[in-house]
């Protein structure tokens, strides 16, 4: 009977480990209730002193989540600093080009509105 109980405990630990590994790899919210539910164990099981190492691992994984409420991305999905800088540079360049185009279009609009005003007033257009 004690052997069966020990085997059930080991099975529960294995399921919890699998859920923690999955969350570490794929990301997702890390809570005691969520882990217990996904692993098919009780929250009491996780809080039991015999599972202190599991609970410590769960808390460590939870502490790595951002405080924005969104789950942390797994390491393999995070952008590197170099990639981030490249993206920022590209966005700044695109923004600069759009600002230049906006300025050019504003100038063209100002000229066109001036010409329209002159036409409405009967002022001949300058010959160029």
Rosetta blueprint (number, residue, H / E / L):
1 X L
2 X H
3 X H
4 X H
5 X H
6 X H
7 X H
8 X H
9 X H
10 X H
11 X H
12 X H
13 X H
14 X H
15 X H
16 X H
17 X H
18 X H
19 X H
20 X H
21 X H
22 X H
23 X H
24 X H
25 X H
26 X H
27 X L
28 X L
29 X L
30 X L
31 X L
32 X H
33 X H
34 X H
35 X H
36 X H
37 X H
38 X H
39 X H
40 X L
41 X L
42 X L
43 X H
44 X H
45 X H
46 X H
47 X H
48 X L
49 X H
50 X H
51 X H
52 X H
53 X H
54 X H
55 X H
56 X H
57 X H
58 X H
59 X H
60 X H
61 X H
62 X H
63 X H
64 X L
65 X L
66 X L
67 X L
68 X L
69 X L
70 X L
71 X L
72 X L
73 X L
74 X L
75 X H
76 X H
77 X H
78 X L
79 X L
80 X L
81 X H
82 X H
83 X H
84 X H
85 X H
86 X H
87 X H
88 X H
89 X H
90 X H
91 X H
92 X H
93 X H
94 X H
95 X H
96 X H
97 X H
98 X H
99 X H
100 X H
101 X H
102 X H
103 X H
104 X H
105 X H
106 X H
107 X H
108 X H
109 X H
110 X H
111 X H
112 X H
113 X H
114 X H
115 X H
116 X H
117 X H
118 X H
119 X H
120 X H
121 X H
122 X L
123 X L
124 X L
125 X L
126 X L
127 X L
128 X L
